């Protein structure tokens, strides 16, 4: 089973902007509701494979999107 990582954002606009950047760079991702056991200002998050973590971090920093992330959810 592939390990996944969740990216959490402050608002929906950031989620959509992040997803667009990931798709543009051919990284598979899903927009999901934030799990109840995780606190977030926005009700949506992005799930992707943990193996993409470094690339996703760099892409989101490049387009100036603030995020938090969690692997164990």
C-alpha positions, 0 to 999 in steps of 0.5 A: 500500500502506497503511503499518502500525505495530506496538504492542508491550506487556509482557504479553498482558493489555495487548494484549487491553486495548489491542485492546478499547479500539481496537475500542470506538473503531472502529479496525481492528487485528490481534493478531499474533505479534511478528516475529522481528526485533523484541525484545519481552517479550510474544509478541503485538503489535497492528498498525494503520494508521500513519494511526491513530498519534496516536489510538491513542497517545492512547487507550492513554495514556488507559487507562494502557497502556505500549507501544513502537511500530515503523513499519519492520518 
